[in-house]
Amino acid sequence: MLVSAEKMLKEAVAGKYAVGHFNINNLEWTKAILLTAQENNSPVILGVSEGAGKYMCGYKTVTAMVTAMLEELNITIPVALHLDHGSYEGAKKALEAGFSSIMFDGSHYNIEENIEKTKEIVALCHSKGVSVEAEVGAIGGEEDGVIGSGEIADPNECRKIADLGIDMLAAGIGNIHGKYPANWAGLSFETLAKIKELVGDMPIVLHGGTGIPEEMIKKAISLGVAKINVNTECQLAFADATRKYVEAGKDLEGKGFDPRKLLAPGTEGIKAIVKEKMEIFGSINKA
């Protein structure tokens, strides 16, 4: 059964660890993440971008696939199905489709409009027991056509959004989506500390978890980050393992072309990344 992310993130804040949000793109991604979370007794958040949702034939299809997998794989750890960087309309559609957690990304609006729309999404989601993530200060890089330059959020604006009753806050602190460039300045811990001071025990979300050094991740967790998003690293591991399988000619041996065999190394690659991240985040045996 899918659950809201509220309880798992409150427990993460109290326990000084973070819950991994891993984006899913298809059945293999979902299966790999769920099995790894179960094997490591870790709570987990399955993230779905609007583009990935469309690719997987819509939010209803995604919800049906995930809920069926929970039953068929005997998954007992807490699992939230979360819309990642949802638009105003996308948030409503994912909520109707049965998602248990919603991110409304109003960071590209001015703060007044962001507040107005976030307030409405919070009321809709909380009436159904669904958790809400909101964002202040665009996250750098590109995700599904949404481009951010790695902005630093205004701590006072963070306080205004946090006061709307959201369950978790995504704030730009210099993090970016995708691969980090060589000249990346790093995370602004000064900004994170100021935000934490103003929002109290509100779980803070760190987007763009791929490529951030382990010591920075751990420092961010110590300053209140309780949810860390990982996507690109799983994609790179999947692509690398699949490439090696084909380059080694494995697809030409026997029935090596069978997609169940062709995609197996990539699926194992995802599992390895997810476990590694859960170890760094400190969420193992926290379910």
C-alpha positions as CSV (number, residue, x, y, z in Angstrom):
1,M,0.0,0.0,0.0
2,L,1.3,3.4,-0.9
3,V,1.8,5.9,1.9
4,S,2.2,9.7,2.2
5,A,5.8,10.8,2.6
6,E,5.0,12.9,5.6
7,K,5.7,10.3,8.4
8,M,8.8,8.9,6.8
9,L,10.3,12.4,6.4
10,K,9.5,13.5,10.0
11,E,11.2,10.4,11.2
12,A,14.2,11.1,9.0
13,V,14.5,14.6,10.4
14,A,14.4,13.3,14.0
15,G,16.8,10.5,13.2
16,K,19.3,12.7,11.2
17,Y,19.1,10.6,8.0
18,A,17.6,11.2,4.6
19,V,15.1,9.1,2.5
20,G,16.1,8.5,-1.1
21,H,13.8,9.7,-3.9
22,F,14.6,7.7,-6.9
23,N,13.0,8.5,-10.2
24,I,11.4,5.7,-12.2
25,N,11.2,5.4,-15.9
26,N,9.7,2.0,-16.6
27,L,9.0,-1.5,-15.0
28,E,12.7,-2.3,-14.6
29,W,13.5,0.9,-12.7
30,T,10.5,0.4,-10.4
31,K,11.3,-3.2,-9.7
32,A,15.0,-2.6,-9.0
33,I,14.3,0.3,-6.6
34,L,11.5,-1.5,-4.7
35,L,13.5,-4.8,-4.3
36,T,16.6,-2.9,-3.1
37,A,14.5,-0.9,-0.6
38,Q,12.9,-4.1,0.7
39,E,16.3,-5.9,0.9
40,N,17.8,-3.1,2.9
41,N,14.7,-2.4,5.0
42,S,14.7,1.3,3.9
43,P,11.7,3.6,3.3
44,V,11.7,4.9,-0.3
45,I,10.1,7.5,-2.5
46,L,9.5,6.7,-6.2
47,G,9.7,9.9,-8.2
48,V,7.8,10.4,-11.5
49,S,8.5,13.4,-13.6
50,E,5.7,14.7,-15.9
51,G,7.7,13.5,-18.9
52,A,8.3,10.0,-17.4
53,G,4.6,9.8,-16.5
54,K,3.7,10.6,-20.1
55,Y,6.2,8.0,-21.4
56,M,4.7,5.4,-19.1
57,C,1.2,6.0,-20.6
58,G,-0.1,8.4,-17.9
59,Y,-0.3,8.6,-14.1
60,K,-3.1,6.0,-13.8
61,T,-0.8,3.4,-15.5
62,V,2.0,4.3,-13.2
63,T,-0.2,4.0,-10.1
64,A,-1.6,0.7,-11.2
65,M,1.9,-0.7,-12.0
66,V,3.4,0.4,-8.7
67,T,0.5,-0.7,-6.5
68,A,0.4,-4.1,-8.2
69,M,4.2,-4.5,-7.7
70,L,3.9,-3.8,-4.0
71,E,1.5,-6.7,-3.7
72,E,3.3,-9.1,-6.1
73,L,6.7,-8.5,-4.7
74,N,5.5,-8.6,-1.1
75,I,6.9,-5.1,-0.4
76,T,6.4,-4.2,3.3
77,I,8.6,-1.1,3.7
78,P,7.0,2.4,3.4
79,V,6.7,3.5,-0.3
80,A,5.5,6.9,-1.5
81,L,4.6,7.5,-5.1
82,H,5.7,11.1,-5.7
83,L,5.1,13.5,-8.6
84,D,8.4,15.3,-9.3
85,H,8.4,18.9,-10.4
86,G,4.7,18.9,-11.0
87,S,2.9,21.7,-12.8
88,Y,-0.3,23.2,-11.4
89,E,-2.4,21.0,-13.7
90,G,-0.1,18.0,-13.5
91,A,-0.3,18.0,-9.7
92,K,-4.1,17.8,-9.9
93,K,-4.0,14.9,-12.4
94,A,-1.5,12.9,-10.4
95,L,-3.6,13.4,-7.3
96,E,-6.7,12.1,-9.1
97,A,-4.7,9.1,-10.4
98,G,-3.8,8.0,-6.8
99,F,-0.3,9.3,-6.2
100,S,0.5,9.4,-2.5
101,S,2.8,12.5,-2.6
102,I,2.8,15.5,-4.9
103,M,5.5,18.1,-5.7
104,F,4.0,21.3,-7.0
105,D,6.9,23.3,-8.5
106,G,5.8,27.0,-8.5
107,S,9.4,28.3,-8.4
108,H,9.1,29.9,-11.8
109,Y,6.2,32.0,-10.6
110,N,6.7,35.2,-8.6
111,I,6.5,34.5,-4.9
112,E,2.9,35.7,-4.5
113,E,1.6,33.4,-7.2
114,N,3.7,30.6,-6.0
115,I,2.1,31.0,-2.5
116,E,-1.4,31.2,-3.9
117,K,-1.1,28.1,-6.1
118,T,0.8,26.1,-3.4
119,K,-1.9,26.9,-0.9
120,E,-4.6,25.5,-3.2
121,I,-2.6,22.3,-3.9
122,V,-1.9,21.8,-0.2
123,A,-5.7,22.0,0.5
124,L,-6.5,19.5,-2.3
125,C,-3.8,17.0,-1.3
126,H,-4.2,17.1,2.4
127,S,-8.0,16.5,2.0
128,K,-6.9,13.1,0.6
129,G,-4.0,12.4,3.0
130,V,-1.4,13.1,0.3
131,S,1.9,14.8,1.2
132,V,3.0,18.0,-0.6
133,E,6.5,19.3,-1.6
134,A,6.9,22.9,-2.7
135,E,9.9,24.7,-4.2
136,V,11.6,28.1,-3.7
137,G,14.5,29.1,-5.9
138,A,14.8,27.1,-9.1
139,I,17.1,24.1,-9.1
140,G,19.9,24.3,-11.7
141,G,20.3,22.2,-14.8
142,E,17.5,20.7,-17.0
143,E,14.8,18.2,-16.2
144,D,12.0,17.6,-18.8
145,G,12.7,20.9,-20.4
146,V,12.6,22.9,-17.1
147,I,15.9,24.7,-17.0
148,G,17.3,26.3,-13.8
149,S,20.7,28.0,-13.3
150,G,21.4,26.8,-9.8
151,E,19.8,29.7,-8.0
152,I,20.0,30.3,-4.3
153,A,16.7,30.5,-2.6
154,D,15.7,33.5,-0.4
155,P,15.3,32.1,3.2
156,N,12.5,34.5,3.9
157,E,10.5,33.3,0.9
158,C,11.2,29.7,2.1
159,R,9.6,30.6,5.4
160,K,6.5,32.0,3.6
161,I,6.1,28.7,1.6
162,A,6.8,26.5,4.6
163,D,4.1,28.3,6.6
164,L,1.4,27.2,4.0
165,G,1.3,23.7,5.6
166,I,3.5,21.8,3.1
167,D,5.2,18.6,4.3
168,M,8.6,19.2,2.7
169,L,10.4,22.1,1.1
170,A,12.7,22.1,-1.9
171,A,15.0,25.1,-1.8
172,G,17.7,26.0,-4.3
173,I,21.1,26.0,-2.5
174,G,23.3,25.8,-5.6
175,N,22.4,22.3,-6.6
176,I,21.7,21.3,-10.2
177,H,20.0,18.5,-12.1
178,G,22.2,16.2,-14.2
179,K,26.0,16.0,-14.2
180,Y,27.8,18.7,-12.3
181,P,30.2,20.9,-14.3
182,A,33.9,21.0,-13.3
183,N,33.5,24.7,-12.2
184,W,30.5,24.0,-9.9
185,A,30.8,26.1,-6.8
186,G,29.3,23.6,-4.4
187,L,26.3,23.7,-2.1
188,S,25.7,26.9,-0.1
189,F,25.6,25.6,3.5
190,E,25.2,29.1,4.8
191,T,21.9,29.4,2.9
192,L,20.8,26.0,4.1
193,A,21.5,26.9,7.7
194,K,19.5,30.1,7.4
195,I,16.6,28.3,5.9
196,K,16.7,25.7,8.6
197,E,16.7,28.4,11.2
198,L,13.5,29.9,9.8
199,V,11.6,26.7,8.9
200,G,12.4,24.6,12.0
201,D,11.8,20.9,11.7
202,M,10.4,21.2,8.1
203,P,12.0,18.4,6.1
204,I,14.2,20.0,3.4
205,V,14.6,18.4,0.0
206,L,17.9,18.3,-2.0
207,H,17.3,17.9,-5.7
208,G,20.1,17.0,-8.1
209,G,21.6,14.3,-5.8
210,T,23.8,12.8,-8.5
211,G,27.4,13.8,-8.3
212,I,27.3,15.7,-5.0
213,P,30.3,14.5,-2.9
214,E,29.5,12.3,0.0
215,E,30.8,14.7,2.6
216,M,28.5,17.4,1.3
217,I,25.6,15.1,1.3
218,K,26.2,14.2,5.0
219,K,26.7,17.8,6.0
220,A,23.4,18.7,4.2
221,I,21.6,16.0,6.1
222,S,23.0,17.3,9.4
223,L,21.5,20.7,8.5
224,G,18.0,19.3,8.0
225,V,17.9,17.7,4.5
226,A,15.6,14.7,4.8
227,K,14.9,13.8,1.2
228,I,17.5,13.5,-1.6
229,N,16.5,13.1,-5.2
230,V,18.6,10.8,-7.5
231,N,17.9,10.2,-11.2
232,T,20.8,10.8,-13.5
233,E,23.2,8.4,-11.7
234,C,20.7,5.5,-12.1
235,Q,20.3,6.4,-15.8
236,L,24.1,6.4,-16.3
237,A,24.5,3.1,-14.5
238,F,21.7,1.5,-16.6
239,A,23.2,2.8,-19.9
240,D,26.7,1.7,-19.0
241,A,25.7,-1.8,-18.1
242,T,23.6,-2.2,-21.2
243,R,26.3,-0.9,-23.4
244,K,28.8,-3.4,-22.0
245,Y,26.4,-6.3,-22.5
246,V,25.9,-5.4,-26.2
247,E,29.6,-4.6,-26.8
248,A,30.5,-7.9,-25.4
249,G,28.2,-9.6,-27.9
250,K,26.0,-11.1,-25.2
251,D,22.9,-10.2,-27.2
252,L,24.1,-12.5,-30.0
253,E,24.6,-15.5,-27.7
254,G,21.7,-17.9,-27.6
255,K,18.6,-15.9,-26.6
256,G,20.7,-13.0,-25.3
257,F,18.5,-10.7,-27.3
258,D,15.5,-11.4,-25.0
259,P,14.7,-8.1,-23.3
260,R,14.6,-9.9,-20.0
261,K,18.2,-10.8,-20.5
262,L,19.2,-7.6,-22.3
263,L,17.9,-5.3,-19.6
264,A,19.1,-7.4,-16.6
265,P,22.6,-6.0,-16.3
266,G,21.2,-2.4,-16.3
267,T,18.6,-3.3,-13.7
268,E,21.4,-4.7,-11.5
269,G,23.3,-1.4,-12.1
270,I,20.4,0.6,-10.8
271,K,20.1,-1.7,-7.7
272,A,23.8,-1.1,-6.9
273,I,23.4,2.7,-7.1
274,V,20.3,2.7,-5.0
275,K,21.9,0.6,-2.2
276,E,25.0,2.8,-2.3
277,K,22.9,5.9,-1.9
278,M,20.8,4.4,0.9
279,E,24.0,3.7,2.8
280,I,25.2,7.3,2.3
281,F,21.8,8.7,3.3
282,G,21.7,6.5,6.4
283,S,18.2,5.1,5.6
284,I,19.1,1.4,5.8
285,N,17.1,-0.4,8.5
286,K,15.0,2.7,9.1
287,A,11.7,1.3,7.6
